């Protein structure tokens, strides 16, 4: 009977060793699988970081390029006005009327370029004073003007869309 128990104990020990080896093999396989998944995740994360870094660098370059392109485009639009000033200065100025007409044409050309670029002038005599658009530098009491009405414009204001580029400098009545 003791031999029987020893045989059973040996068999149980073999079964336990086999089960332990199988469990260890399964655990090792699972660990290897998880290590592969972790390595793949790390690689994907590193790729994502590299892609983001490349995107950031590319957008910075594009932004810088667009600023330069906008400046070049604006200057190109203004060159005809400069050419007209050169022509006006090279003409004999003894004929004041033709000189004045030339300057008026240059002014007209310049305002057309501003409109083309989206800039709009504002601040006319008779408009209502608005501190968001006008810079009141003088005040006058005059019954011929209404309350907070612009009596005189020293320099026009300009805006691009809703953005004020320069407020109009005005004299405000009453």
C-alpha positions, 0 to 999 in steps of 0.5 A: 500500500505504501508503494501504491501511495508512492506511485500515486504521489509520483504520478501526481508529481509528474502531472503537477510538473507537466501542468506547471511546465504547460502553464509556464509555456503558456505564460512565456508565450503570453509574455512574448505576445504582449512584448510584441504588442508593446513594441508595435505600440511604441513604434506607432507612437514614435511614428505619430510623434515624428509625423506631428513634428514634421507637420508642425515644421511644415506649417511653420514654413508655410506660414512664413512663406504665406507672409512673404507671398502676401508682402510681395503681392502687395508691393507688386500691386503698389509698383504702378503707383510708384511708376506714376509718381516717377512719371509725374516728377519727370514732367515739366511742372509749369502746367499746374492743371495737367500736373494736378490732373496727373496727381488726381489720376495717381490718387484714383489708381491708389484707391482702386488698388486699396479697394482691390486689396479689400481696404475701405476708407471711412470717416467723412464729414457729417458722419456720426462719431464712433470711438471704435472707428474715429479718433476725436482729436478736437471738439467744437461747439457748432449749431450747424452740426448735430450731436456727436457729428464729425465736423472735420476730417484730418485724416481718413480711417481705413479698415480691412473687413472688420479690422480697423487698420487706422482710425480716422482723425476727426474734429467732433461737434457738440 
